Amino acid sequence: MARRPARLPAFALYGETGRSAPTLHVESIESRSRLYDWEIDSHVHHGLHQIVWLRAGPVSALLDESRSEAEGPLAIAIPPAVAHAFRFSPRSDGLVLTLDARRVIEGTEGDDSGLGAALHHLFAAPRVLPVPVHEAERLQQLMNSLHLESRQDDASPVPTWLARSVIWRLAQLARREADGPAREAGRDALYTRWVVLLEAHYQEHWPVTRYAERLGLSTERLNRLVRAETGRNAQALLHER
């Protein structure tokens, strides 16, 4: 795997310049990595989350400064702006999901699904997540369906629903791996609304007080909510985003 350069290139999709960022894109690992001799050099995606689903085969992954050598089945969660690079092989079989988080969480503000909390938990840090064999087939079916549906009617809501299912299942696996506590449904719904607002307005440099007002909360309560989920306050997450 090539050394990480001092200044990393940024792509919407690796190797493509001048392309607008997709709201949801799925492709096979093979379709892109074989064009580069199975090696994807260090780069970043601004404003985009990415999931690499490796059903089988090897991967050498660099996530920021952490290197991993692993075999599928596994999933790799890459938050926005995290440097990453991969070395695959012709035996590496899987799919890559690239998405704008606003697409998958819009419209969920008022429900208690906990999708916002799931999104944050899965992408709280770059991670390589081993997937038990009994879960791998279910994820493979979801990813295959997502790959197929994403190439159909652009107006269809089905790819969004399937992407939510993938995020939800991987977040549950990540929670079980960490043996984390279950979240209360009401708090999950409120946290989802915070994530929606953050993704929609962080580039407008809203102060924390404005987010709190939109959520009907005091600044102190918003900070308690965010700290309970992440260990940090709302201002820290705004700066990081």
PLY file of the C-alpha trace (Angstrom):
ply
format ascii 1.0
element vertex 241
property float x
property float y
property float z
element edge 240
property int vertex1
property int vertex2
end_header
0.00 0.00 0.00
1.41 3.38 -0.98
2.65 5.81 1.65
0.19 8.46 2.75
1.07 11.74 1.00
1.28 15.03 2.88
-1.75 16.40 1.03
-4.49 13.91 0.33
-6.70 14.04 -2.75
-10.42 14.36 -2.15
-12.95 12.58 -4.34
-16.68 12.04 -4.46
-15.84 8.62 -5.94
-12.22 7.46 -6.03
-10.26 8.61 -9.06
-13.06 10.76 -10.48
-12.45 14.50 -10.60
-15.08 17.08 -11.28
-17.94 14.78 -10.32
-20.63 16.10 -8.02
-21.04 14.21 -4.76
-23.64 11.41 -4.93
-26.39 11.18 -2.35
-26.25 7.38 -2.64
-23.99 5.22 -4.78
-23.26 1.48 -4.76
-20.64 -0.38 -6.77
-18.71 -3.63 -6.54
-15.22 -3.65 -5.07
-13.98 -5.32 -8.23
-15.39 -2.72 -10.63
-13.13 0.07 -9.42
-10.19 -1.57 -7.67
-9.23 -3.74 -10.67
-8.67 -0.51 -12.62
-5.92 0.37 -10.13
-4.29 -3.08 -9.79
-6.45 -3.71 -6.71
-4.85 -0.85 -4.76
-6.79 2.25 -3.73
-4.37 4.95 -2.55
-4.95 7.27 0.41
-7.74 9.79 -0.13
-10.71 11.38 1.62
-14.39 12.04 0.93
-15.77 15.34 2.22
-19.34 15.20 3.49
-19.81 11.56 2.54
-20.02 8.40 4.64
-18.80 5.11 3.20
-19.35 1.44 3.99
-17.14 -1.22 2.42
-18.88 -4.59 2.58
-16.42 -7.45 2.06
-18.31 -10.74 1.74
-15.15 -12.79 1.23
-11.49 -12.39 0.42
-8.67 -10.27 1.83
-8.24 -6.57 2.47
-5.39 -4.48 3.77
-6.92 -1.28 5.10
-5.41 2.01 6.24
-7.86 4.16 8.25
-6.15 7.36 9.33
-2.98 5.94 10.91
-4.41 2.50 11.74
-3.60 -0.49 9.53
-5.61 -3.71 9.44
-5.16 -7.00 7.60
-8.38 -8.99 7.49
-10.58 -11.43 5.61
-14.30 -11.18 4.94
-17.00 -11.27 5.99
-16.56 -7.80 7.43
-17.68 -4.21 7.03
-15.53 -1.09 7.10
-17.21 2.14 8.23
-15.50 5.35 7.07
-16.74 8.71 8.39
-16.42 11.86 6.26
-12.93 13.37 5.88
-11.17 10.27 7.27
-8.09 9.29 5.25
-8.33 5.73 3.96
-6.59 3.38 1.54
-7.09 -0.27 0.59
-5.33 -3.15 -1.03
-7.66 -5.85 -2.33
-7.08 -8.92 -4.47
-9.02 -10.62 -7.29
-10.53 -12.81 -4.54
-12.00 -9.78 -2.73
-15.76 -9.93 -3.24
-18.04 -7.22 -1.97
-19.71 -3.86 -2.47
-19.02 -0.23 -1.55
-21.81 2.08 -0.39
-21.15 5.85 -0.52
-23.85 8.14 0.83
-24.81 11.58 2.03
-26.19 11.08 5.53
-28.90 13.66 4.94
-30.56 11.36 2.43
-30.93 8.45 4.82
-32.06 10.39 7.88
-34.34 12.99 6.30
-37.95 12.31 7.19
-37.11 10.29 10.30
-37.03 13.23 12.72
-40.36 12.44 14.34
-40.09 8.68 14.68
-38.48 6.56 17.37
-36.44 4.29 15.10
-33.15 5.53 16.51
-31.70 5.79 13.02
-29.75 8.96 13.84
-28.19 7.30 16.87
-27.40 4.22 14.77
-25.72 6.37 12.13
-23.64 8.19 14.70
-22.69 5.02 16.56
-21.57 3.23 13.41
-19.55 6.20 12.14
-18.32 7.56 15.47
-14.84 6.49 14.38
-13.41 4.60 11.41
-13.71 0.90 12.12
-13.28 -2.58 10.72
-16.26 -4.59 11.93
-16.12 -8.40 11.72
-19.48 -9.86 10.74
-20.54 -13.26 12.10
-21.25 -15.82 9.40
-24.91 -16.11 10.41
-25.33 -12.34 9.84
-23.26 -12.17 6.67
-25.87 -13.73 4.38
-28.53 -11.28 5.52
-26.21 -8.33 4.91
-25.20 -9.74 1.54
-28.85 -9.92 0.50
-29.45 -6.34 1.65
-26.38 -5.04 -0.17
-27.22 -6.97 -3.35
-30.74 -5.54 -3.32
-29.38 -2.06 -2.66
-26.93 -2.42 -5.56
-29.72 -3.48 -7.91
-32.28 -0.90 -6.78
-29.81 1.99 -6.87
-29.41 1.46 -10.62
-33.14 1.70 -11.25
-35.51 4.67 -10.94
-33.75 7.63 -9.30
-37.02 8.72 -7.72
-37.57 5.40 -5.96
-37.41 5.49 -2.14
-36.33 1.83 -2.01
-32.54 2.43 -2.08
-32.90 4.82 0.86
-34.90 2.24 2.84
-32.33 -0.44 2.09
-29.42 1.83 3.03
-31.15 2.55 6.35
-31.46 -1.19 6.95
-27.75 -1.72 6.28
-26.79 1.08 8.66
-29.16 -0.17 11.33
-27.90 -3.77 11.19
-24.24 -2.78 11.21
-24.80 -0.40 14.12
-26.46 -3.22 16.06
-23.44 -5.44 15.37
-21.11 -2.65 16.49
-23.08 -2.17 19.70
-23.04 -5.89 20.47
-19.32 -6.01 19.82
-18.78 -3.15 22.25
-21.41 -4.57 24.65
-22.91 -1.09 24.88
-26.14 -0.31 26.76
-29.47 -0.06 24.97
-30.72 3.47 24.28
-34.10 4.83 25.26
-36.38 5.26 22.25
-37.37 8.83 23.08
-33.77 9.96 23.42
-32.91 8.20 20.17
-35.64 10.11 18.33
-34.43 13.44 19.71
-30.84 12.61 18.87
-31.93 11.72 15.32
-33.41 15.21 14.97
-30.10 16.71 16.15
-28.17 14.70 13.55
-30.57 15.80 10.79
-30.10 19.46 11.72
-26.34 19.10 12.05
-25.99 17.55 8.61
-28.30 20.15 7.06
-26.81 23.30 8.59
-23.23 22.76 9.82
-21.84 24.58 6.77
-23.94 27.61 7.70
-22.05 27.88 11.03
-25.14 27.86 13.21
-24.34 28.37 16.92
-25.33 25.65 19.35
-28.08 27.89 20.73
-29.83 27.91 17.35
-29.81 24.10 17.13
-31.21 23.94 20.67
-33.99 26.41 19.80
-34.98 24.40 16.71
-35.18 21.26 18.85
-37.17 22.98 21.60
-34.38 22.39 24.11
-32.17 24.48 26.30
-28.50 24.54 25.35
-27.71 22.65 28.56
-30.18 19.87 27.73
-28.89 19.57 24.16
-25.37 19.22 25.50
-26.50 16.53 27.95
-28.25 14.66 25.13
-25.22 14.77 22.84
-22.80 13.94 25.66
-24.87 10.89 26.63
-24.52 9.54 23.07
-20.97 10.59 22.25
-19.11 11.61 25.39
-18.64 15.13 23.98
-20.74 18.28 23.90
-22.58 19.70 20.90
-19.97 22.39 20.22
-17.21 19.80 20.00
-19.17 17.82 17.41
-19.86 20.99 15.42
-16.16 21.80 15.30
-15.31 18.23 14.31
-17.94 18.18 11.56
0 1
1 2
2 3
3 4
4 5
5 6
6 7
7 8
8 9
9 10
10 11
11 12
12 13
13 14
14 15
15 16
16 17
17 18
18 19
19 20
20 21
21 22
22 23
23 24
24 25
25 26
26 27
27 28
28 29
29 30
30 31
31 32
32 33
33 34
34 35
35 36
36 37
37 38
38 39
39 40
40 41
41 42
42 43
43 44
44 45
45 46
46 47
47 48
48 49
49 50
50 51
51 52
52 53
53 54
54 55
55 56
56 57
57 58
58 59
59 60
60 61
61 62
62 63
63 64
64 65
65 66
66 67
67 68
68 69
69 70
70 71
71 72
72 73
73 74
74 75
75 76
76 77
77 78
78 79
79 80
80 81
81 82
82 83
83 84
84 85
85 86
86 87
87 88
88 89
89 90
90 91
91 92
92 93
93 94
94 95
95 96
96 97
97 98
98 99
99 100
100 101
101 102
102 103
103 104
104 105
105 106
106 107
107 108
108 109
109 110
110 111
111 112
112 113
113 114
114 115
115 116
116 117
117 118
118 119
119 120
120 121
121 122
122 123
123 124
124 125
125 126
126 127
127 128
128 129
129 130
130 131
131 132
132 133
133 134
134 135
135 136
136 137
137 138
138 139
139 140
140 141
141 142
142 143
143 144
144 145
145 146
146 147
147 148
148 149
149 150
150 151
151 152
152 153
153 154
154 155
155 156
156 157
157 158
158 159
159 160
160 161
161 162
162 163
163 164
164 165
165 166
166 167
167 168
168 169
169 170
170 171
171 172
172 173
173 174
174 175
175 176
176 177
177 178
178 179
179 180
180 181
181 182
182 183
183 184
184 185
185 186
186 187
187 188
188 189
189 190
190 191
191 192
192 193
193 194
194 195
195 196
196 197
197 198
198 199
199 200
200 201
201 202
202 203
203 204
204 205
205 206
206 207
207 208
208 209
209 210
210 211
211 212
212 213
213 214
214 215
215 216
216 217
217 218
218 219
219 220
220 221
221 222
222 223
223 224
224 225
225 226
226 227
227 228
228 229
229 230
230 231
231 232
232 233
233 234
234 235
235 236
236 237
237 238
238 239
239 240
